[in-house]
């Protein structure tokens, strides 16, 4: 692969990969390391990819696998069975309140969501990947992606509602524009 093609690949995908890595690792230095390792692996074995159109998915998959490898190495991995049972969804009124928060507060709240749900939420809402692309990136079935998105959204709504309730107690009213369209990406 030529240096120019590699540079174009980095230019096209560095920022989304970094955002994804930051949502996983929660520390800028660790996110940088993950992205750098991902591109290093691409430089070594990306030429084996038969369909160049799948480079984005390959990069996200590789980054996620490197993150998991590091987590296993540090013995801090959390399995889905260890998570608390999902509680009931919030009411429509609670959801409308959460929509009024600033975008940075949503991203901050996303950092508090359990890791197993944070990855699909980030890929779906911040990176705009389809269910199929997320399933390929995380190497899980589409049904698992849908389940994790649903449970993750419930958890995110609760965290956001708690943050807003705390802000109201302090006399601060926050709003942010409505986010994604209600359609489902397939």
Secondary structure, DSSP 8 states (H G I E B T S, - for coil): --HHHHHHHHHHHHHHHHHHHHHHH-SHHHHHHHHHHHHHHHHHHGGG-S-GGGHHHHHHHHHHHHHHHHHHHTT----GGGS--------HHHHHHHHTS-HHHHHHHHTTS-HHHHHHHIIIIIS---HHHHHHHHTS-HHHHHHHHHHHHHHHHHHHHHHHHHHHHTT--------S-S----
